[in-house]
């Protein structure tokens, strides 16, 4: 009898646990009743009577989860930080306003699908409905607003697409770095600083003095494109110097992996599409997972929290994925007094003080980002000022895509950022297309700043039909990882797109793994996204063969690395030594021994992949110094690693240094433990498929926070992870619940059908129109 009672109680407990909690809400602006179903991983599944209501509820749901994050995004982008946080943010507000779209709004909206404006209006109305609930006391004000004494603002649809600072590619800092190198006489050493692909000769533009390009030129660019960070416990912005250092770092670039497997190569008999974009880690996470279902729309995926819909994901018929494709969409223009300038005077509201008037300057080429003492103006010319260049917004063209023809339409409209778009559908089609506005230059190659004037003007944008694409390749799969992947028959000199790409280490490993499997499964895709093998590290080991150490430290380092396979696993001692060596000591030794002293001050450190390539080719830049560079840097790295991890290499582990820590933009005194996520030791590096970007102390600054693997057609079988969690509320269980799984390389289901969603439902919010 007792046993039966225990069983009955257990069954009741299971049933109770399975029943989702229920809430009710009313919202002005909603046309018909709808639901927000939150599953046990914090993912919102939205059910609405129309696509318009679905986007309204998406806005309401994202405000519920991340009001502080999206409000901060909008205030930063529009240049409205000082109104909430005080005079320390006036300079950043002014800089941000330089990068707003200032063209005709009718033309802007006409560049997107016909319904996009209505969808965005509904999305903004949903956010505003939740903001109204907060203002009325029906919903709590997030703690960040309370800590800063600020309040959330109301949205308009135009706000979403006018903000362009998140659409800027990373070429501008590279142009400046190259100019400074040439000023110092570094042209012969440019192959050490950065590899160009396809091979291309650097030519100094006629009339350009590279020595006028100083780091200060990027001051407003850095302020206007950076995120918002506060000094601990204070409403004080980071200094311009801190932002300038980040913007000028040539290794700080967006990256990603994606691949698509055709049904004939798939273990499921259906296409498989995988995507893991790499960006700076943050809490809340940079992207959010969402699922929208209405009679006229059904999509799921990951997107920017402040945008309607998803950036990558799927609909009922097709799926798409993205990585950055490095079209050079920017030029730095040096203008003189003969250039026509237009002044725009704007008012910046300042909390606690009188409003400030600031003057923004523009030329026909774009905004003035710096003026020097000699009166020269430095101007950003970029594709983002064209209609249709709002970052990721053109994903709306894919929400109803059903075929390769539909995909090509979306590719042709894509403005920014420039992407490798991958495609798969239920019929078995797969494909790739380069996407993004590509400038046609009258002369010059985009690698260096140019003088203002007709000689270096832009003649328009390349016809998108001329961008490369690939459909149903014979080998049965396509993969990209930001590498130079222009087809062999693409006329790269006649129609240049860009010359600066990611190293081939990640794509090399991805191609090796996929190519070795006659059938590729969902489990294989998840394992590959978390693969820690580095072909770049394996190249380093090959370079060390035959090298004899001159002292005990060099000999010990050579022994540890000599038999290593390049696996950057969390428990690897060799991986720890390699990263300390390659990341902190090898480049310094190369600069000291291979680059003349007069050149070094104007030249940033070498690219390690470029250095390895020169050593492998025995290039005269490094060959006379090759052994000395390797040995001196290895000894220094051994000593530095021992100083950090102790004298016994048997106890070294890469994850003792390489820890993922997610830190919020705002520190609230007394709440640090609740708001910081991590640390957790992880493997990987910048050259492994499980890509990471280290800080100076080797903690992880960025990587793939979202990993997604889609079973095309059997959508319920798809898997995903989003670190550290779906919520921006530090007291929510979904603020950090996905972090341990992410750190361990695990995933959660990404449900699609109503039955599967309700099986994992945790909360159902029934939202009805306000009477």
C-alpha positions, -999 to +999 in steps of 0.1 A: +000+000+000+028+024+010+046+016-022+015+024-043+011+057-025+047+067-031+042+059-068+010+079-070+026+108-053+056+106-077+032+106-107+013+136-093+046+155-087+057+147-123+024+159-137+025+191-116+061+197-128+051+192-164+022+217-162+034+252-172+027+282-151+001+306-166+000+344-166-023+369-182-015+403-196-033+429-217-015+451-242-027+482-261-020+478-298-025+440-300-052+431-326-062+397-313-053+374-284-019+356-285+004+336-264+041+338-254+052+303-244+085+301-226+102+267-226+124+254-198+155+268-215+140+303-216+132+304-253+101+323-262+077+307-286+051+332-299+017+323-312-004+351-328-033+356-351-013+375-377+023+382-386+018+418-374+007+405-339+035+380-339+061+408-342+042+429-316+044+400-291+081+395-300+087+431-290+067+426-258+086+394-250+121+408-256+112+438-235+101+415-207+134+396-209+159+423-219+145+458-215+178+473-202+198+457-230+176+469-258+170+504-243+208+508-240+213+497-276+188+523-288+201+551-267+237+543-278+228+541-314+207+573-315+231+593-294+209+596-263+231+582-235+238+616-219+201+622-213+200+592-190+235+590-177+249+625-176+277+646-192+303+619-194+285+605-224+281+636-245+312+628-266+299+593-273+265+607-282+280+631-306+301+604-322+271+580-325+251+606-343+277+607-371+267+571-380+230+575-382+212+570-416+203+605-427+188+597-461+152+596-473+132+573-450+108+564-478+137+551-498+150+533-468+118+514-462+114+507-499+146+487-498+131+460-476+101+437-481+068+456-484+056+443-449+089+451-431+079+486-420+046+473-406+063+445-388+088+469-373+060+493-362+044+464-345+076+453-329+082+488-315+046+490-303+051+457-284+082+471-267+062+503-259+034+483-245+057+466-220+074+500-212+039+513-204+033+484-181+066+492-163+057+529-161+023+520-146+038+497-120+023+465-136+058+451-144+090+457-124+116+482-134+148+463-141+175+468-115+199+486-139+174+515-143+170+517-106+207+517-100+213+544-126+182+565-118+171+562-154+140+551-172+133+532-205+123+553-235+096+547-261+105+533-296+097+543-331+101+520-361+126+543-378+149+540-347+155+504-356+168+510-391+184+544-387+212+531-364+241+522-386+270+520-362+265+482-359+267+480-397+303+492-400+329+467-412+363+466-397+385+478-426+390+514-413+414+506-385+433+484-409+437+513-434+451+534-406+475+508-394+488+502-429+493+540-435+513+543-402+534+513-413+542+529-446+550+562-429+577+544-409+592+527-440+574+495-433+563+486-469+589+458-473+576+443-440+538+445-448+537+407-457+547+401-420+520+424-407+491+412-428+487+386-456+467+399-486+445+375-505+444+372-535+481+383-537+481+421-543+507+448-545+503+477-522+504+511-539+504+544-521+475+566-535+487+596-554+488+627-532+485+608-499+510+616-471+507+585-449+524+604-420+493+625-414+474+594-403+477+593-365+458+571-340+437+600-330+420+599-364+399+570-351+387+587-319+351+594-330+349+562-349+359+542-318+334+561-297+306+558-321+309+521-329+318+507-295+293+494-270+285+511-237+307+504-206+305+522-173+332+525-147+325+503-118+296+516-098+297+550-115+279+567-145+312+573-162+320+561-197+352+543-207+378+567-219+383+574-256+418+559-253+403+526-241+379+525-270+406+536-295+428+507-285+400+482-291+390+497-325+426+499-337+434+462-329+437+445-363+428+411-347+395+423-333+372+412-361+339+395-363+341+358-373+319+328-377+316+293-390+288+278-411+283+248-432+255+230-451+254+193-459+233+180-488+208+151-482+231+127-501+259+133-476+237+136-445+230+107-421+194+119-419+187+119-456+178+156-452+200+187-454+219+198-423+227+235-417+250+246-389+260+281-378+280+296-349+287+333-352+316+346-332+312+379-314+322+396-282+307+378-252+283+397-231+256+393-205+228+394-215+239+374-245+244+393-278+216+374-295+184+359-285+165+328-296+129+331-307+102+313-325+072+331-341+041+314-355+011+330-372-011+319-401+009+340-425+044+336-410+064+308-392+101+314-384+126+304-357+162+313-351+186+337-335+186+374-339+196+408-325+173+415-295+165+450-309+154+438-343+122+421-354+124+385-365+157+365-367+190+370-384+197+333-390+174+303-387+146+288-407+110+289-418+088+260-426+106+253-459+141+267-459+170+276-436+198+301-438+231+308-420+257+335-420+293+343-415+312+376-423+325+378-459+351+406-460+339+430-486+358+462-481+329+486-475+348+515-461+374+541-472+391+568-450+392+600-471+416+628-463+399+661-472+413+696-475+398+731-475+385+727-511+360+700-500+325+712-494+314+708-458+279+707-444+274+716-407+245+700-388+238+714-353+221+691-329+210+693-293+221+666-269+200+664-237+222+660-206+209+646-173+213+671-146+226+699-169+215+722-196+213+706-231+245+709-252+246+719-288+271+700-309+281+704-345+284+675-368+302+679-401+295+660-433+310+660-468+296+644-500+317+614-490+304+610-455+308+621-419+339+639-407+354+617-379+384+639-371+401+672-378+438+678-372+457+709-363+466+715-399+429+717-409+427+684-426+394+665-423+392+628-421+360+614-435+344+580-434+331+569-467+310+537-463+282+518-479+260+520-448+247+555-458+227+539-487+191+528-483+188+492-473+220+489-453+206+485-418+226+457-402+209+422-406+176+438-414+175+423-448+171+389-432+134+398-436+137+388-473+143+352-461+113+349-437+091+334-464+118+320-487+109+286-502+134+281-530+168+289-543+152+316-565+139+332-533+173+330-517+189+348-547+164+376-542+175+380-506+211+379-515+207+406-541+191+429-515+216+424-487+234+455-476+253+450-443+272+435-429+288+416-458+281+379-454+286+344-466+249+333-468+243+296-468+210+281-478+191+247-475+156+237-481+133+207-477+136+198-514+173+191-509+187+223-525+218+238-508+238+269-518+261+297-510+261+334-519+283+363-511+261+392-500+265+428-492+270+462-509+303+463-527+317+497-538+331+502-572+362+524-569+373+546-597+409+538-586+426+525-555+420+492-538+406+502-503+438+492-485+449+527-477+433+561-470+428+582-501+427+619-509+393+635-515+385+642-551+374+626-584+405+603-588+395+581-558+357+585-560+332+557-557+313+551-590+285+532-574+278+497-561+286+465-578+256+448-594+247+421-568+242+397-597+280+397-602+287+385-566+298+349-565+274+321-556+273+283-556+243+259-560+243+222-553+280+215-556+290+180-566+308+172-534+276+176-514+286+203-489+297+239-485+315+255-456+328+290-448+348+305-419+356+341-431+385+328-452+392+340-487+367+319-506+364+337-539+360+311-567+391+306-589+374+321-619+363+353-600+380+384-615+395+396-582+416+424-598+389+436-622+361+435-596+379+436-563+359+429-532+385+428-505+420+416-497+419+410-459+405+377-447+407+353-418+434+327-417+425+293-431+430+274-399+393+271-390+381+263-425+409+239-429+399+218-400+362+220-409+369+209-445+391+180-432+364+167-408+335+170-432+354+156-461+364+125-442+329+115-434+308+098-461+277+106-440+275+136-417+251+136-387+236+162-364+260+149-337+289+153-360+279+189-366+277+196-328+311+180-323+326+200-351+313+233-337+331+224-304+362+210-321+395+223-306+421+211-331+442+239-346+459+235-379+477+267-372+492+252-340+501+220-360+520+242-385+539+257-355+550+223-343+562+215-378+583+246-378+600+236-346+612+202-359+650+200-360+654+231-338+679+226-309+674+245-277+703+266-263+692+264-227+671+243-204+639+264-209+641+263-247+648+225-246+618+219-222+595+239-245+607+220-275+601+187-258+565+196-247+555+209-281+575+184-302+550+156-300+518+177-297+490+173-323+478+209-321+446+200-301+438+231-280+419+210-255+411+224-220+433+199-202+464+204-225+497+216-211+511+220-246+481+242-256+488+265-226+524+269-236+516+274-273+492+302-266+515+320-242+543+316-269+523+324-300+500+350-284+525+369-263+562+363-272+566+351-308+554+383-324+576+404-302+606+384-310+599+386-347+595+424-345+627+428-325+649+405-347+634+409-382+621+445-384+645+475-383+643+496-352+632+527-371+602+508-386+589+492-354+572+523-337+549+527-367+541+491-372+517+470-352+527+434-343+529+407-370+501+384-378+511+350-365+496+331-395+515+355-418+547+349-398+543+311-401+537+314-438+569+334-443+589+309-422+575+280-442+584+297-475+618+307-460+611+343-470+641+366-468+621+389-444+624+363-416+647+335-428+680+350-415+664+353-381+642+323-381+659+301-356+667+330-333+631+342-333+617+307-325+643+299-297+642+333-280+605+334-279+601+298-268+624+303-238+606+334-228+572+317-231+583+287-210+594+311-182+561+331-185+540+299-184+558+286-154+554+319-136+516+317-142+510+279-137+539+267-116+572+250-123+558+215-130+544+213-166+527+181-157+502+202-138+497+228-165+463+230-182+451+254-209+418+260-190+437+273-160+444+304-181+416+303-207+384+310-187+351+323-201+337+352-180+306+371-191+305+405-175+276+430-177+282+466-190+270+480-157+285+469-124+261+473-094+279+473-061+269+444-039+255+425-069+287+414-086+282+377-078+247+376-091+254+395-123+288+381-135+286+347-152+316+324-149+344+318-149+345+284-166+377+269-181+373+261-218+394+249-247+398+263-282+415+293-296+412+318-324+424+291-349+401+262-339+365+257-351+355+263-314+369+298-319+377+321-289+392+355-286+415+360-256+421+391-236+456+401-224+452+378-194+440+349-216+405+350-203+379+346-231+366+379-246+346+364-274+336+335-295+304+316-304+277+324-278+251+309-302+256+275-318+228+262-340+224+229-358+193+226-380+177+194-393+162+208-424+126+195-426+125+177-393+128+210-374+120+195-339+153+176-341+173+208-343+197+218-315+209+251-302+227+268-273+228+305-264+253+315-236+249+325-209+211+324-211+180+339-226+171+364-199+187+398-190+173+396-154+201+384-131+175+370-107+159+348-135+170+312-137+174+318-175+201+345-169+229+319-167+213+284-170+227+277-204+262+287-195+274+254-180+260+235-210+277+259-234+310+256-216+308+218-218+299+218-255+263+207-249+231+218-266+193+220-260+165+212-283+151+240-305+114+230-307+092+239-336+058+221-335+032+232-310+032+197-295+069+196-289+069+232-275+042+225-250+060+193-239+088+215-227+068+246-217+075+263-184+053+294-187+024+305-208+016+342-210-018+348-225-018+383-239-051+400-249-058+433-265-064+462-241-102+468-241 
